[in-house]
Amino acid sequence: MKYVVRTIWSVLLVSQLAYCQLLPNLGGQRVGISSLQFLKIGVGGRGAAMGESMVAVADDISALYWNPAGVVLDEHNGIIVAHAEWLVDLKHDFLGATYHLSPSDVVGLSVISLRTDDMPVTTELQPFGNGTYFSYSDLAVGGTYARKMTSQFSFGTTVRYVQEDLADLKIRTVLFDLGTYYETGLGTSRIGVSVSNFGSDVAPSGQATMLDGSTVSSFQSFSPPTVFKFGIAFEPYKTDNERLTASVQLNHPNDNAEDVRMGLEYAFGEWLRLRAGLRRPVGGSWFTSANQNASDDYSFGIGVVAPLPFTTVSFDYAYTNFNELGGVHRISCELTY
């Protein structure tokens, strides 16, 4: 009981620090200063349903995205496939795979894709199209290595090649993720810390044709969407057949206001998972029915685990509310062996 009280106190302390704005709310001054925004779209039904409060929770293959240190916590090899019908008809997909070199060493591969269907090219003089088409697509391919340094501490890193295509313009760069995972020894409480999408500024290459026929080939550079995440998770209730996991996470992005994310996961036996999540910006109201200061607000979802003779299959679904923009449905399937 003592460790539960201590962990709850830590969770409340992180939330109160954010609410009191000891971390300044600088979102209004930083919005729009980074590129490659698709890298901030969460993957998988589990993480999305828990409000993306995953840096101290992810202990499966989806940790390739949330916290690379977490992939070593799963003793199985496997693959995950995730899909989301994203906003404004965008299609978002994630593919990940992990393989254990040893009980303490894991390598992984991940692919993130965001794309549109072909769209007509419009100009100031031809607002209904000039007969040609263009497309927009993003691609990120990452290689991950994670190692369990001690029985309580794990470390992981991801090197990711990123490419963005918009008509004749392209962005290419290499980014890094760093993550740590620490089991405190106070019951089931653990701490996760990660830095995602760390790298140098990027600028498009190629040529853009202006209305007068001139071309532009020099463009302003922007930083990648780097995010620092700190999270705490623990089980306030746990029996032989049931488990409740609680998580709170503080995000510090380089291009928006700090925000706090909270998630719950209820597990019944080995086959059912119920999840819910909430996001609140630093300094915003915690108890309004809709958080108009943030793009995404609340989320929920369900997961089903089906053991088979040769593998274990997990199906996860999540719904995320995006206020004025509507909602997003996400599904994922994970196979482990």
N, C-alpha and C positions, 0 to 999 in steps of 0.2 A: 504494500500500500504506500510505503514511503517513496518508492521510486515513481509511482504514478503521480503523487502530489508534486514531486520535484519537476517532473516532465511537464505537467500541466502549467506549473508556474513559469517554466521556460517559454512555453507556447504563448501564454498571456503576456509575458514580458516583451517578446518580439512584436506581438500585435500592438501593444501599447506604445512601444517606441515608434512604430510606424504611424500610429494614429496621432501621436503628439507632435509628429513632424520633426523629430530630431534628425531624421533624414529629410533634407529639403525637397519639397515638391517643385521640381524644375521642369515638369513636362511641357508647359507652355513655351519654354525657351528652347527646348530640344527637339520638338516634333519636326519631322521632315529632314533630318540631317544625315540619315543613313540610307543605304541602298539594300538590294537583295532581301526585301521584306518577306519573301516566301520562307526564309529560314526560320521565321518566328512562328510558323503554323505548327501547332502540336500534332503529334501522330498517335494513332491507336485509340481504340475505344476506351481502354482503361484510364489512360492519362487524361484524355479529354473529359471524361465523366467526373473525374476527381478535381476539376477546376485547374488542371495542369500543375497541381501541387505535388510534383513527382520527384524532385531532386533527392529526397531522403526516402522515397518509397520504391522507386523503380528497381526491381530485382529480377527482371525478366529480359527478354530480347529487346523490348522497346526502350530499354536503358541506353541503347546505342544512340538514341536521340536525346533523352532526358538527362542522363548522367552516365558517361562511359564507365565510371567505376562500378556501376551497379551490375554490369553484365557478368562479372565474376561471381556474383552471389548465387546465380542459378547454376546448379551442378549439371544441367543438361545442355546438350547442343540442340539447335533448332532454327526455325525460320519464322518470320512474321510478315504478313501482307496486310496493308491497311489502305483504305480508300475513303475519300470524302468528296461529296459534291459541294464544293466550296462556293463562296459568295459570287454573284454576277457570272454564273455559269462556268466558273473555273473548276478544273478537276485536279485533285491533289492525291498523290499516291506515295506510299512508302513501302520499301522492301528491305528487310534486314535478316542477317544470318550470323550465328555465332558458332565457334568451335573451340573446344578446350584442348590446348596443348598439354596441359597438366591440370591437376586439381586447383592450382593457384594461378594459372596463366590462361587467358582467353583472347582470341582474336575474333574480329567481327568485320562484316562488310555491310554497308547501308547505301541505299539509293533513294533520293527524294526527287519527286517530279511534280511540277505545277504547269498546267498548259491550258490553252484555249483552242477552240475550233478556229478555222480560217475566218478572217473578218475582212470586209471590203475596205479598200483604201479610200478615204475621203479627204478632200482639200477644201480650202476656203471657197473655191469657184465650183467645186463638184461635191456638194455636201451629201449627195446620195450615192457616191461612189464613182470611180473612174474606170471600172472594169477590171481592176487588179485586186489581189488579196494579199493579206499578210497574217502572220500568226505571232503569238507570244508564248514563250516557254522558258521554264527554269529547270535546271538539273543540278543535283549535288550528289557526288559519289564519295563516300568516306570509308577509310580503313581505321579500325579501332584496335587498340591493345589495352588490356586491363590486367592488373596483377593484385592478388591479395598479399599485401606486405606482411601483415600479422593476422592473428585470428580476429582482430577487431577493425583493422584499417585496410582499406582498398584504394587503389589509385587507377585512373584510366585516362587515356587520351585518344582523340580522333583527329586525323588529318583528312581534310575534305576539299576536293576539287569542286569548284562552283562555276556554273556558266549560266548566263542569262541572255536570251535572244529576243529582240524586239525589232521585227522587220530587218533592216540592214545593219542594225547596231548590235554589238555583243559586249558582254562583260565577262571576263575570265579572271579567276583568282584562286588562291589556296588559303583556307582558313583552318583554325584549330579549335578544338574543344578540350578543356581540362576538367577533370572531376575527381572528387574524393568522397569517400563514404566511411563513416566512423560509427561503430557500435559502442555506446558509452559505457556499457556494463550496468547501467541502472535499469534493470528489467529488460524490456524490449526497445527502449528508446535508442534512436540513432540520429545522426546529423549528416546531412549531405551538403556539399558546396561544389559549385561548378561555375566555369566561365565558358560561355558558348560564343562561337563565331568571332573569334579573336584573329585579327589580321590587319594588313595595311589598307589604306584607302584605295578605292577602285574608281575607274572612269570608263565609259563606253569607248569602244573602238569602232571604226567604220565611218560612213558618210551619210549625212542627212541632207536632202534636197529642199531648199526653201522655195517660197512661192514665186520668187523672181528667177528661179532656175539656178541660183548659186548654191554651192555646197558648203557644209560645215563639217569639219573632221576633228575639231578640238572641243572637248567637253569638260565640264567641272567634275572634280572627283569628290566622292563621298565615302564615309567610313562604312564598314559592314555593321550589321545590327548586333553589336556585342551586348551580352546580357550576363550580369553576375547574379547568381541565385544562391540563397542560403535557406535551408529547410530543416525542420525537426519533425520526426514521426515516431509514433509509439502505439501500442495496443492498450487502451484503457479497459477493455473487456476481452477475455480470452478463456475458452474452455476447450475440452477435447473435440467438440463438434462445432463451435462457433468462434468467430474472431471479428473484432471491430478495430480497424486501423484509422487513426486520426493523423492528419498532416497539416502543417502550416508552413508557408514558404514566402520569403520576401524576395522580390525581383527588383533589380536595379539595372534598367536598360540605359543605353547611351543615347536613346532617341525618344524618350517619353518619361512620364512620371513614374516614380516607384509605385509598386502595387503589392498587396498582400493577397495570397491565394490560399484557400483552405479546402481540404478534401476529406471525405469519409468513405471507407469501404467496409461493408459488412459481408463476411464470408460464412455461408452455411454449409457445413460439411466440406467435401472436396469438389462440389459441382456448381454451386450458385454463388454469384457475387452481385451485390447491390451497391451502387455508388452515387455520390452527389458531391458537388463542388460549388465554390463561390469565389468571386474575385472582387476586391475593393481597392481603389487607388488610395494612396497615402493622402490623408486629409479629407477624403470623401465620406459621405454618410454610409454607415454600416447597415442601417435598418430600413432603408427605403425599399419600396417594392421593385424598383428598377434602378439600376445604376447608370444614369445617363452620362456620367463622366468617363465611362470606359466603353470600349467596343463590345467586348463580351462580358457577360454578367454572371448568370448561374448556369449550371450544367447538371446532368444526371445520366445514368446509364445502367446497364445490366451486363453480366458476363456469365457464360455457361462453360463448364469444363467437362470434357467427355474423355475418360480414359479408354484407350483401345489397346488391343494386344501388342501392337508394334509402335505406338506413339500415343501422346496425349494431345488432344485438340482443344483449344480455347477459342470461343467466339465472344467478341465484345462489341457492344453498341453504346454510342453516346450521342446525346443531344446537347448542343450549346446555344444559348440565347444570345443574339447579337443586337438586342434592342431594336432600333429603327431599321436595321439591315435584315432582320428576320432571324431564322435559326439555321443551324448546320447539323446534318446527320453524319456520323462517322461510324464505320464498321472496321473490324480487324479480325484476323484469324492467325493464331499462333500454333505451330506444331513443334513439339519437343520430343527428344528420344534419348 
